[in-house]
Each structure stands twice: as C-alpha cells, then as structure tokens.
Amino acid sequence: MAKKQRKVNERVLYDRKIKKPPTFIYNVLGRVWQALFMKKYGVKVTYNEDPRKAGQHILISNHASRNDYIFVGVPTLPTTYNFVAGYNEFYRSHLRGVFNLLQVIPKKNFTPDVYTLKEVSRVIKEGGNIVLFPEGMNSIAGMNQPVAIGTGKFIKHFKLPVYYSVIKGGFLSFPKHTNNEYPGTIEVTFDKMFSPSDLEKLSPEEIEKIVNEKLYHDDYKWNAIYKHVYKTGGKSAEGLSDVLYICPKCKKELTMVSKENTIWCTECGNGAIVDDTYALTPLDETSILSKDQSDWFKWQRSLVKDAVKDKNFSFSAKVKLGVLPDYKLLKNLKTSEIVGEGTLTISHNGLSYVGTNNNEPFEFNIELKDVPTYGMCTDTSRFYTFLNGKFIEFYPETPCVLKFFLITEELHRLHGGKWQDFDFNK
C-alpha cells in the first residue's frame, strides 16, 4: 500500500529531527526576553533547589499564562531546554520561525502523539533537557486543571531527575478571558520533585498525584492574601463574563456581561466591581456573589456536575468550524481557517457536529472517553479538539465556550473517563 502523502505543513513538522537548541542563540534570545519582560512584569524568582546546578533533567511547571516560557526559561539561563508546545501553534506565522530555531517539540494536546515521544527521546539521548507544561493548556480560570492523561507514565519512562516550577501571578498578569496584559507581580519558585530512584519506586498514578499536588496553585486565593496590584487600566473585568457565565443570584446561564471593571447579570442586575487586586465588590446591597472568582467558577462546576446526571442532558450551539491550512501559515494571529458552520452538541452520546465543511455536508461524533477536555489557543472565544488526529476548532455564536468545557469534562468523568478531577475536589 502506498504511503499516505502528507500535506506541506505536516511534512515540515513531522519530517523534522529535533536536536538540542543552539546554545548561543538560545541564550541571546533569553537575555533579550530577560531585559524586556522580567522587570516589566515584576518577576521574582526563588530557587529552593536550582535546576541550573543539576545535570540532565526534565523541568515541569504549572501553566499559568501564555508567557510561561519566559518565566521558566529566563530564570534557568544559561541552561538550554527543548520546550514542548501545542502542535497547532506551529501553523501560526509569528511562531513557526522561532519554534523551529529553538527546536520546540510539537504535541497534539489531549490526544496520544507518538511523534512527540519519539522526538523527546531523541533529545534526551543527545543529553538535552526538556520543559513540559503537563496541564496541556494555560489556565482558563486562574487555577490548575489536572495534568494530562499519561503524564506519570511519560515522566517515569525517561528515568531522569524531575525539577519543577510554580508560577504565581501569571494568570493575573495575562488572564485567559482577554488578550490584554496587566503587569503586576509574578513569583516563580523552583524545586526538585523526583529523583530517578523516586520514579523507579512510584507507579505512574502515584507520580501524577504528586505532580498535581506540587503544581497546584490558585492565583485568586493567593492574591486575596498578598493583594498585589495589577495595572489593568480599569479593565479588570474585560471578557470575564465568558468564564463566569452563571449568575449567583438568579442562577440564569449566559446572562452575565462584563465591561471595563464591572460584571453584571442582564436578567436580574446582580453583579460586582473587580478591583486591581481582582477582589469582588458587590454592585449594591442586593447583589449576591461568591467569595472570589475561584469560588464562583467552582460553584458553576458543581451545578454542571449535578445537571449532567440527567440521562437526557444535552447542550447545543451554533458554531463556525475551523481547520489548519495545508499549504500556508496562519497570519494576523489567526488560529485556524473557517471552512464551515453547523451545530455542535455535547451529550451522553459524545461530542457531535452536524453542518458543513468546504460547502459539503459534514458531521461527526467523538466518544466521551476520547474528549476529556478541549484546547484553547488564545482567549475564551473559541476552542479545539482533534478528530482522527486532525485539529478542528469551534467558534460559537454565543459566549458559551466555558459551558462546553465544564459539561464535557464532567460528562467524561461521569462516564468513567481516565481524566478525573483532583482528589481534593472530589
């Protein structure tokens, strides 16, 4: 049987043999980023155990923001790393060049990817170091998600010392619900998590439990204590209603709106002012709110968890369908090309789409076990998954992305999916 012909972009990615990044160029770029960003974003670094003094190792981190490569890579200079990043990011013109230059390894998030394992192995055999953000996507609500399925097995396989960093304040500087940047304070702490002998003794499940515990951080809870001020320019609530979409007072869904530093419900008027420490102040004496944004988000999850127990539960939305281009790169910060539109439904039967693709009828269904959660390239306006290994992105007409996330995650877990919640949240 003839070998399946790859499209141009696939060949560019999958025919690469990843090597260690060039030391000189890596460090020059690192020092440039250090000068441009570390002081600007108020980055403070603590080394409980310093990975710069270690031999070959793997470094893992919580994924607080889209700029975490700076907060992990710069403090560890002159040590060089091959970072692992989302496969789809290599299709974006402003990233492809630097990713190739620094020998970044692509990974299809939330789905098995043999190529990634092969290229990580190649780098490690060369004596290189790896940086991995095992959540697979930067935070969508200021706190961690559990690490991706297979993280424990992956770490155990390589038998290398594992160091880690915890980034605090990264989400508050770069919230997922907006593309704005709000400089303030970011604290990064480095430590050692596993020795090779630790990994030998522990099962993959035990490793994942420890990773989840060590990496866990909640920016809102943290800043409720320290009250660092972030330069939001009066826009601390921009896009926030995409994340906090259920009203705590009337419990209506998708009725929240946000503008500048205010979030409120169009149904009952309930709402809050969000200050520059991200604390919530009720709009008036009748407003009912959660203690902070973390509790609000967790409360929404608890409602979804109860709702999906109904065997007839389903949720649908009109969406546009996006795919990655075969022969060109995406420009102007795009994350996919729109090729169709239709209805996306999540239910006990899985994730289904009925609509069009390149002016032809198109539909599919993905089983719940194969879609534990989604990826989110930029902000909360869109989300993606993989269909038979192919990237597909959805652009809902209404701001319901986080609703899809919570429903899908809880249905996956309810049906015995492998990607379960933290033990301390059960």
Residue pairs with C-beta under 8 A, 6 or more apart in sequence:
6 14
7 326
7 327
8 326
8 327
9 90
9 91
9 324
9 325
9 326
9 327
9 328
9 329
10 326
12 90
13 87
13 90
13 106
14 115
16 100
16 119
17 119
17 122
18 82
18 103
18 105
18 119
18 122
18 123
19 103
19 122
19 123
19 126
19 128
20 80
20 82
20 103
20 123
20 126
20 127
20 128
21 80
21 81
21 82
21 101
21 102
21 103
22 101
23 78
23 80
25 101
25 102
26 80
26 102
27 77
27 78
27 80
29 98
29 102
30 73
30 74
30 77
30 78
31 77
33 70
33 73
33 74
34 74
34 77
37 43
37 67
37 70
37 74
38 70
38 74
40 183
41 67
41 173
41 183
41 184
41 186
42 169
42 183
42 184
42 185
42 186
42 228
43 71
43 74
43 75
43 186
43 187
43 188
44 185
44 186
44 187
44 188
45 75
45 187
45 188
45 189
45 190
46 187
46 188
46 189
46 190
47 75
47 189
47 190
48 189
48 190
48 191
48 192
49 163
49 190
49 191
49 192
50 190
51 57
51 59
51 76
51 79
51 163
51 190
51 192
52 76
52 77
52 78
52 79
54 161
54 163
54 192
55 161
56 124
56 127
56 128
56 129
56 160
56 161
57 129
57 160
57 161
57 162
57 163
58 129
58 130
58 131
58 132
58 155
58 158
58 160
58 161
58 162
58 163
59 72
59 76
59 81
59 129
59 130
59 131
59 132
59 162
59 163
59 164
59 165
60 131
60 132
60 133
60 134
60 155
60 162
60 163
60 164
60 165
60 193
60 211
60 215
61 68
61 72
61 131
61 132
61 133
61 164
61 165
61 166
61 167
61 215
62 133
62 135
62 139
62 144
62 165
62 166
62 167
62 215
62 216
62 217
63 133
63 135
63 136
63 137
63 138
63 139
63 144
64 71
64 138
64 139
64 167
64 168
64 169
64 170
64 171
64 174
64 217
64 219
65 71
65 138
65 139
65 167
65 170
65 171
65 173
65 174
66 138
66 174
66 378
67 170
67 173
67 174
68 133
68 138
68 167
68 170
69 83
69 131
71 165
71 167
71 170
71 186
71 188
72 131
72 165
72 167
72 188
73 81
73 83
73 131
75 165
75 188
75 190
76 190
79 129
80 128
80 129
81 128
81 129
81 130
81 131
82 102
82 103
82 104
82 105
82 120
82 123
82 128
82 129
82 130
82 131
83 102
83 104
83 105
83 130
83 131
84 104
84 105
84 106
84 107
84 116
84 120
84 130
84 131
84 132
84 133
85 99
85 104
85 105
85 106
85 107
86 106
86 107
86 108
86 109
86 137
86 375
86 377
87 106
87 107
87 108
87 109
87 113
87 391
88 324
88 335
88 336
88 375
88 377
88 384
88 391
89 95
89 99
89 106
89 377
90 96
90 99
90 104
90 106
91 324
91 325
91 329
91 330
92 329
92 330
92 333
92 334
92 335
93 329
93 330
93 331
94 333
96 329
98 104
103 123
105 116
105 119
105 120
105 123
105 130
106 113
106 115
106 116
107 113
107 116
107 136
108 116
108 386
108 389
108 391
109 136
109 137
109 148
109 375
110 136
110 148
110 149
110 371
110 372
110 373
110 374
110 375
110 385
110 386
111 370
111 385
111 386
111 389
112 150
117 154
120 130
120 158
121 158
123 130
124 130
124 158
124 160
130 158
132 154
134 147
134 148
134 151
134 211
134 215
135 144
135 145
135 146
135 147
135 148
135 215
136 147
136 148
136 375
137 145
137 375
137 376
138 171
138 174
138 176
139 145
139 170
139 171
139 176
139 219
140 176
140 243
140 376
140 380
140 402
140 405
141 176
141 243
141 293
141 294
141 297
141 402
142 171
142 172
142 175
142 218
142 219
142 220
142 293
142 294
142 297
143 216
143 217
143 218
143 219
143 220
143 221
143 294
143 297
144 212
144 215
144 216
144 217
144 218
145 373
146 208
146 212
146 419
146 420
146 421
146 422
147 208
147 211
147 212
147 215
148 419
149 372
149 418
149 419
150 204
151 207
151 208
151 211
152 202
152 203
152 204
152 205
152 206
152 207
152 208
152 211
153 204
155 162
155 194
155 199
155 207
155 211
156 199
156 202
156 204
156 207
159 196
159 199
159 200
160 196
161 192
161 194
161 195
161 196
162 192
162 193
162 194
162 199
163 190
163 191
163 192
163 193
164 190
164 191
164 192
164 193
164 211
164 214
164 215
165 188
165 189
165 190
165 191
166 188
166 189
166 214
166 215
166 217
167 186
167 187
167 188
167 217
168 186
168 187
168 188
168 189
168 217
168 219
168 222
169 184
169 185
169 186
169 187
169 219
169 222
169 223
169 228
170 186
170 219
171 219
172 182
172 184
172 219
172 223
172 228
172 230
172 278
173 181
173 182
173 183
173 184
173 186
173 230
174 181
174 182
175 182
175 239
175 240
176 243
176 376
176 379
176 380
177 238
177 239
177 240
177 242
177 243
177 379
177 380
178 235
178 238
178 239
178 379
179 378
179 379
180 232
180 235
180 238
182 230
182 231
182 232
182 233
182 236
183 230
183 231
184 228
184 229
184 230
184 231
185 226
185 228
185 230
191 214
193 210
193 211
193 214
194 202
194 207
194 210
199 207
202 210
209 423
212 422
212 423
216 422
218 294
219 278
220 278
220 292
220 293
220 294
221 292
221 294
223 277
223 278
224 279
224 292
227 277
227 279
228 277
229 276
229 277
230 236
230 276
230 277
230 278
231 276
232 261
232 276
234 260
234 261
235 260
235 261
236 260
236 261
236 274
236 275
236 276
236 278
237 258
237 259
237 260
237 261
237 262
237 263
237 273
237 274
238 258
238 259
238 260
239 258
239 379
239 380
240 258
240 263
240 274
240 293
241 256
241 257
241 258
241 263
241 399
242 379
242 380
242 381
242 399
242 401
242 402
243 293
243 297
243 380
243 402
244 256
244 263
244 293
244 296
244 297
244 300
245 253
245 254
245 256
245 300
245 399
245 400
245 402
245 403
246 252
246 253
246 256
246 299
246 300
246 303
247 253
247 255
247 256
247 265
247 267
247 268
247 270
248 270
248 288
248 289
248 290
248 296
248 299
249 265
249 268
249 270
249 286
249 287
249 288
250 265
250 267
250 268
250 270
251 303
252 265
252 267
252 268
253 403
254 398
254 399
254 400
254 403
255 265
255 266
255 267
255 268
256 263
256 264
256 265
256 266
256 271
257 263
257 264
257 265
257 266
258 264
261 273
261 274
261 275
262 271
262 272
262 273
262 274
262 283
263 271
263 272
263 274
264 270
264 271
264 272
264 283
265 271
269 283
269 286
270 283
270 286
270 287
270 288
270 289
271 282
271 283
271 287
272 280
272 281
272 282
272 283
272 287
272 289
273 280
273 281
273 283
274 280
274 281
275 281
278 292
278 293
279 292
280 289
280 290
280 292
280 293
282 288
282 289
289 296
290 296
290 299
298 425
300 402
300 406
301 406
301 410
304 403
304 406
304 407
304 410
305 410
305 414
307 313
307 407
308 348
308 407
308 410
308 411
308 414
309 414
311 348
313 347
313 348
314 345
314 346
314 347
314 348
315 345
315 346
315 347
315 400
315 403
315 404
315 407
316 343
316 344
316 345
316 346
317 343
317 344
317 396
317 397
317 398
317 400
317 404
318 341
318 342
318 343
318 344
318 396
318 397
318 398
319 341
319 342
319 343
319 344
319 353
319 355
319 394
319 395
319 396
319 397
320 338
320 340
320 341
320 394
320 395
320 397
321 338
321 339
321 340
321 341
321 342
321 353
321 355
321 356
321 357
321 362
321 392
321 393
321 394
321 395
322 335
322 336
322 337
322 338
322 339
322 382
322 384
322 392
322 393
322 394
322 395
323 336
323 337
323 339
323 357
323 390
323 391
323 392
323 393
324 330
324 336
324 337
324 390
324 391
325 337
330 336
330 337
333 378
335 377
335 378
335 382
335 384
335 393
336 382
336 384
336 391
336 393
338 395
339 357
339 358
340 355
340 356
340 357
340 358
340 359
340 362
341 355
341 356
342 353
342 354
342 355
342 356
342 362
342 363
343 353
343 354
343 355
344 351
344 352
344 353
344 394
344 396
344 404
345 351
345 352
345 353
345 354
346 352
346 404
346 407
346 408
346 411
347 411
348 368
348 411
348 415
349 365
350 365
350 366
350 367
350 368
350 371
351 365
351 366
351 368
351 371
351 385
351 408
352 363
352 364
352 365
352 366
353 362
353 363
353 364
353 365
353 394
354 363
355 361
355 362
355 363
356 362
364 387
366 385
366 387
368 408
368 411
368 412
368 415
368 417
369 412
369 415
369 416
369 417
369 418
371 385
371 408
371 412
372 408
372 409
372 412
372 417
372 418
372 419
373 405
373 408
373 409
373 412
373 419
374 383
374 384
374 385
374 404
374 405
374 408
375 383
375 384
375 385
376 382
376 383
376 384
376 401
377 384
377 393
380 399
380 401
380 402
381 395
381 399
381 401
382 393
382 394
382 395
382 396
382 401
383 393
383 394
383 401
383 404
383 405
384 391
384 392
384 393
384 394
385 392
386 392
394 404
396 404
409 419
412 419
413 419
413 420
413 421
420 426
